[in-house]
Amino acid sequence: MFLGAPDGDTALTVLPGHRLLIEGAGAEAVRLSALGSAGSVIAAMIFVLPFSLFFKAVYPYIEAHMAVILILIVFLMLATEKGEDSKEKGPLAKYKYKAFALILFLITGVLGLFAFARESFMVPIVNFGEPSILLPLLSGLFGSSQLIISLLTSSNIPEESVSALKLSRKRILRGILTGSAAGSLVAWLPGLSSAIAALITGLIAKVDFDRIPLRKKVPEPGKLKSSLYSDPYAGNPETLESSKEFIISNSGVNTSNAIFGLVAFVVIGRTRSGAMVAVEDILGTNTLDLSALMLFFAAMVLTALFSYFSTVWIGNNAHLILKKLDYSKLCAGVLIGLAVMVYLFTGLFGFFIFVISTPIGMLASFMNVRKSHAMGVILLPVILYFL
């Protein structure tokens, strides 16, 4: 919310969070995120049994047509891309941003094919287990690229940050339910991260969440302080409410995906996240008895309870610390730290992937298309695998 440096699963939360931050409601954005996460835990516990029975019955059919399903999801991503609202004329104008989205998807897809085929080239400097090529890929596409954009825009943290919730109960409930449902869906399908599920919730919330429009006019006082970009939606109550609902949904997506990743591990014996791979390695099996499963669920509920209050507290106090720091130097420090981490954990080849991933990740902002199309880095290799 405050730094604009997400990982692959939370990349889509950046601009709605920044939008609220600019309006002086960064603490509210953090509180909404905590609320969406905690609410999705409750929703997931309610729907875990019916969803488990349903997916256990239909998964053989899903697996048999996995490539077609993934292609349809990619088609949905591309077809719903509208780019920046413009008055461009001509028969091909409306296809411009769809073409840009396709280009970004294919470029990142080829990058993924190249990187996954050479994963064995990684020789970590510091060994904490088997290195993953996803670290440099997603750190470059979604982390360092956004940090550099933040440095270029010269954004500043407002002096004040309101934490009071100013969103209707209807929107809060809808955000929790849509996020929980979308997160539970992607937990059963390979190659689909929470970023893709968040795309679906973003369409429901009717907000173009991960786009940085080019400046059209000089920003009004109190609006985005930027040398290159501005947000024409800032100050629009409907857009702000949509942004708030999306933040709730996206947090619900991530939490629900984590919970149903465990359910998928138990029901179909497949790992759909790094956390579940770690669980499988620790247990030495892909099966859990009822007592172990209940222990996992109890841990999730307790974690949700404690993390809600701790996240709200951090959100209420983070801006007090951050506003005393130089924002550009802070972003630069995080960028350097990210680069060092990638080099230590993945070696020279991983650092090379990180370096070439970064400018590719920046393309979404300059093309003015959703950054979720960069998930082609995983989707294209997975689609080709199932074909």
C-alpha positions in Angstrom: 0.0 0.0 0.0 2.7 2.5 1.0 5.7 1.4 -1.1 4.0 0.1 -4.3 6.2 -3.0 -4.4 4.0 -6.1 -4.7 4.8 -9.7 -5.4 3.1 -11.8 -8.1 0.0 -12.6 -6.2 -0.7 -9.0 -4.8 0.4 -7.0 -7.8 -3.1 -5.9 -8.7 -3.6 -4.1 -5.3 -1.1 -1.4 -6.1 -3.1 1.4 -7.7 -6.3 1.1 -5.7 -4.1 1.3 -2.6 -2.1 4.3 -4.1 -5.4 5.9 -5.1 -6.6 5.8 -1.5 -3.1 6.8 -0.1 -3.2 9.9 -2.3 -6.6 10.8 -1.0 -5.2 10.6 2.6 -6.8 7.2 3.3 -3.8 4.8 3.2 -4.6 3.5 6.7 -8.2 2.8 5.6 -6.8 0.8 2.6 -4.7 -1.4 4.9 -7.7 -1.9 7.2 -9.9 -2.9 4.2 -7.3 -5.3 3.1 -7.2 -6.9 6.6 -11.0 -7.0 6.7 -11.1 -8.8 3.3 -8.6 -11.4 4.4 -10.3 -12.1 7.7 -13.7 -12.2 6.1 -12.6 -14.6 3.5 -11.4 -17.0 6.2 -15.0 -17.1 7.6 -16.4 -17.5 4.1 -14.0 -20.2 3.2 -14.8 -22.2 6.3 -18.5 -22.1 5.4 -18.0 -23.2 1.8 -15.1 -25.6 2.2 -17.2 -28.7 2.4 -19.6 -28.1 -0.6 -16.7 -26.8 -2.7 -14.6 -29.8 -1.9 -17.3 -32.3 -2.8 -18.0 -30.4 -6.0 -14.4 -30.1 -7.2 -13.6 -33.7 -6.3 -16.5 -34.8 -8.5 -15.7 -32.5 -11.5 -11.9 -32.4 -11.3 -11.3 -35.4 -13.7 -13.3 -33.5 -16.3 -11.4 -30.3 -15.6 -8.0 -32.0 -15.9 -9.0 -33.6 -19.2 -9.8 -30.1 -20.6 -7.3 -28.1 -18.7 -5.6 -26.5 -21.7 -9.0 -25.3 -23.1 -10.0 -23.9 -19.8 -6.8 -21.9 -19.4 -7.0 -20.7 -23.0 -10.5 -19.4 -22.4 -9.3 -17.6 -19.3 -6.5 -16.0 -21.3 -9.1 -15.0 -23.9 -11.2 -13.4 -21.2 -8.2 -11.4 -20.0 -7.4 -10.1 -23.5 -11.0 -9.5 -24.5 -11.8 -7.3 -21.5 -8.7 -5.2 -21.9 -9.9 -1.6 -22.9 -6.8 0.4 -22.2 -7.1 4.0 -21.4 -10.4 5.6 -22.3 -9.7 7.6 -25.4 -11.5 9.2 -28.3 -9.4 7.5 -31.0 -11.3 7.0 -34.2 -11.0 4.2 -36.8 -12.1 0.6 -37.2 -9.0 -0.8 -35.4 -8.8 1.7 -32.5 -10.7 -0.5 -30.1 -8.3 -3.4 -30.8 -5.2 -1.4 -30.0 -5.0 -2.2 -26.3 -6.1 -5.8 -26.8 -3.1 -6.1 -29.2 -0.8 -4.5 -26.6 -2.1 -7.0 -24.0 -1.5 -9.9 -26.4 2.0 -8.7 -27.1 2.8 -8.4 -23.3 1.3 -11.9 -22.7 3.4 -13.4 -25.5 6.6 -11.6 -24.5 6.3 -12.7 -20.8 5.3 -16.2 -22.0 8.4 -16.6 -24.1 10.4 -15.3 -21.1 8.8 -18.0 -18.9 9.6 -20.7 -21.5 13.2 -19.5 -21.6 13.6 -19.3 -17.9 11.9 -22.6 -16.9 13.9 -24.5 -19.5 17.1 -23.3 -17.9 16.2 -23.4 -14.2 19.1 -25.8 -13.6 21.5 -23.0 -14.4 20.8 -21.3 -11.1 23.6 -21.7 -8.6 22.6 -19.8 -5.4 25.2 -18.0 -3.3 23.3 -18.7 -0.1 21.6 -22.1 -0.1 18.2 -22.3 1.6 17.0 -25.3 -0.4 16.1 -25.8 -4.0 16.1 -22.3 -5.7 13.0 -21.3 -7.7 13.1 -19.5 -11.0 9.8 -17.8 -10.0 11.7 -15.6 -7.5 13.7 -13.6 -10.1 10.8 -13.8 -12.6 8.0 -12.4 -10.4 10.4 -10.0 -8.5 11.3 -8.4 -11.8 7.9 -8.4 -13.5 5.9 -7.2 -10.5 8.3 -6.0 -7.9 11.3 -4.0 -9.2 9.4 -2.8 -12.3 6.8 -1.1 -10.0 9.5 0.3 -7.8 11.2 2.0 -10.7 7.8 3.4 -11.9 7.4 4.8 -8.4 10.8 6.4 -8.6 9.9 7.9 -12.0 6.6 9.3 -10.7 8.2 11.0 -7.6 5.2 10.1 -5.5 4.9 11.4 -1.9 3.1 10.0 1.2 0.5 12.5 2.5 0.9 13.9 6.0 -2.4 12.5 7.2 -3.9 9.0 6.8 -7.5 8.3 7.8 -8.3 4.8 9.0 -12.1 5.0 9.5 -14.1 2.6 7.2 -16.2 4.6 4.7 -17.7 1.8 2.6 -21.2 0.4 2.6 -21.8 -3.1 4.2 -23.2 -4.3 0.9 -19.9 -3.5 -0.9 -17.9 -5.0 1.9 -19.9 -8.2 1.9 -19.8 -8.4 -1.9 -16.0 -7.9 -1.9 -15.5 -10.6 0.6 -17.7 -13.1 -1.3 -16.4 -12.4 -4.8 -12.8 -12.6 -3.5 -13.4 -15.8 -1.6 -15.1 -17.4 -4.6 -12.4 -16.4 -7.1 -9.6 -17.4 -4.8 -11.2 -20.8 -4.2 -11.5 -21.3 -8.0 -7.8 -20.7 -8.9 -6.6 -23.0 -6.1 -7.8 -25.9 -8.2 -6.2 -24.8 -11.5 -2.5 -24.8 -12.3 -0.9 -21.7 -13.7 -3.5 -19.4 -12.3 -2.3 -17.1 -9.5 -4.3 -14.9 -7.3 -3.6 -12.1 -9.8 -5.8 -13.7 -12.3 -8.6 -14.3 -9.8 -8.2 -10.6 -8.8 -8.8 -9.7 -12.4 -12.2 -11.3 -12.3 -13.1 -9.6 -9.0 -11.8 -6.3 -10.5 -14.3 -6.7 -13.4 -17.1 -7.3 -10.9 -16.1 -4.2 -9.0 -15.8 -2.3 -12.3 -12.5 -0.8 -11.6 -9.4 -0.7 -13.9 -7.1 -1.5 -11.1 -3.6 -1.9 -12.3 -3.3 0.9 -14.9 -1.3 4.1 -14.6 -2.8 6.5 -17.1 -0.5 9.1 -18.8 -1.0 12.6 -17.5 -3.8 14.6 -19.2 -3.8 17.7 -17.1 -2.1 19.4 -14.3 -3.2 17.7 -11.0 -5.2 19.7 -8.5 -3.7 20.5 -5.1 -3.7 17.4 -2.9 -3.9 15.0 -5.9 -1.1 12.9 -7.3 2.3 14.6 -7.1 3.9 13.1 -10.1 6.4 14.2 -12.8 5.1 11.7 -15.4 1.7 10.3 -14.5 -1.5 11.4 -12.8 -4.7 9.6 -11.8 -7.7 11.2 -13.5 -10.0 9.1 -11.2 -8.7 10.6 -8.0 -11.4 12.3 -6.0 -14.2 10.5 -7.8 -16.4 8.9 -5.1 -17.6 6.0 -7.3 -14.1 5.1 -8.4 -12.8 5.4 -4.8 -15.6 3.0 -3.6 -14.8 0.6 -6.4 -11.1 0.7 -5.4 -12.0 0.0 -1.8 -14.2 -2.9 -2.8 -11.4 -4.3 -5.0 -8.9 -4.1 -2.2 -11.2 -6.2 0.0 -11.8 -8.7 -2.9 -8.1 -9.0 -3.7 -7.2 -9.7 -0.1 -10.0 -12.2 0.1 -8.6 -13.8 -3.1 -5.2 -14.4 -1.6 -6.4 -15.7 1.7 -9.1 -17.9 0.1 -6.5 -19.2 -2.4 -4.2 -20.2 0.5 -7.0 -22.1 2.3 -8.3 -23.9 -0.7 -4.8 -24.6 -1.8 -4.7 -26.8 1.3 -8.1 -28.3 0.5 -7.0 -29.1 -3.1 -3.8 -30.7 -1.7 -6.0 -33.0 0.5 -8.8 -33.7 -2.0 -6.9 -34.2 -5.3 -3.4 -34.6 -4.0 -2.0 -31.7 -6.1 0.1 -28.8 -4.9 -1.0 -25.4 -6.3 1.3 -23.1 -4.3 4.8 -22.9 -2.9 3.4 -23.3 0.6 1.8 -26.6 -0.2 5.0 -27.8 -1.8 6.7 -27.1 1.5 4.0 -28.9 3.4 4.3 -31.9 1.2 8.1 -31.9 1.6 7.8 -31.7 5.4 5.2 -34.4 5.7 6.8 -36.6 3.1 3.3 -37.4 1.7 0.4 -35.8 -0.2 -2.2 -37.1 2.2 -3.5 -35.6 5.5 -5.6 -37.4 8.2 -8.6 -35.6 9.7 -6.8 -34.5 12.9 -3.9 -32.9 10.9 -6.4 -31.2 8.6 -8.3 -29.7 11.6 -5.0 -28.6 13.1 -4.2 -26.7 9.9 -7.6 -25.0 9.9 -7.3 -24.0 13.5 -3.9 -22.4 12.8 -5.5 -20.5 9.9 -8.3 -19.2 12.0 -6.0 -18.1 14.8 -3.6 -16.5 12.3 -6.5 -14.6 10.8 -7.6 -13.3 14.2 -4.2 -12.1 15.3 -3.1 -10.8 11.9 -6.2 -8.7 11.5 -5.5 -6.6 14.6 -1.7 -6.4 13.9 -2.3 -5.3 10.3 -4.7 -2.6 11.3 -2.3 -1.3 13.9 0.6 -1.3 11.4 -1.6 0.5 8.9 -2.6 3.2 11.4 1.1 3.9 12.3 3.1 3.1 9.2 2.6 6.5 7.6 3.8 8.3 10.7 7.2 6.6 10.2 7.3 6.7 6.4 6.4 10.4 6.1 9.7 11.1 7.9 11.7 9.3 5.3 12.7 10.3 1.8 10.2 8.3 -0.3 12.6 8.0 -3.4 15.5 6.8 -1.2 13.2 4.3 0.5 12.0 2.9 -2.8 15.6 2.8 -4.1 16.7 1.0 -0.9 14.0 -1.6 -1.3 14.9 -2.1 -5.0 18.6 -2.6 -4.1 17.6 -5.1 -1.3 15.4 -7.0 -3.8 18.2 -7.3 -6.3 20.7 -8.5 -3.6 18.2 -11.1 -2.4 17.6 -12.4 -5.9 21.4 -12.7 -6.5 22.0 -14.4 -3.2 19.2 -16.9 -3.5 19.3 -17.7 -7.3 22.9 -16.8 -8.3 24.1 -15.1 -11.4 21.6 -16.7 -13.8 18.7 -15.8 -11.6 20.0 -12.2 -11.4 20.2 -12.1 -15.2 16.5 -13.2 -15.4 15.6 -10.5 -12.8 17.4 -7.8 -14.9 15.6 -8.7 -18.1 12.2 -9.2 -16.4 12.2 -5.7 -14.9 11.9 -3.6 -18.1 9.4 -6.2 -19.5 7.3 -5.6 -16.3 7.3 -1.9 -17.0 5.8 -2.3 -20.4 2.3 -2.7 -18.9 2.4 0.9 -17.6 3.7 2.4 -20.8 1.3 0.4 -22.9 -1.5 1.3 -20.5 -2.8 -2.3 -20.1 -3.3 -4.4 -17.1 -0.2 -5.8 -15.5 -2.0 -9.2 -15.0 -1.2 -10.0 -18.7 2.4 -10.4 -17.5 1.1 -13.7 -15.9 1.7 -15.1 -19.3 5.1 -15.9 -17.8 3.4 -18.9 -16.1 0.2 -19.4 -18.1 1.8 -19.9 -21.6 4.3 -22.6 -20.4 1.4 -24.4 -18.5 -0.9 -24.2 -21.5 1.8 -25.7 -23.8 2.4 -28.4 -21.2 -1.2 -29.5 -21.2 -1.4 -29.3 -25.0 
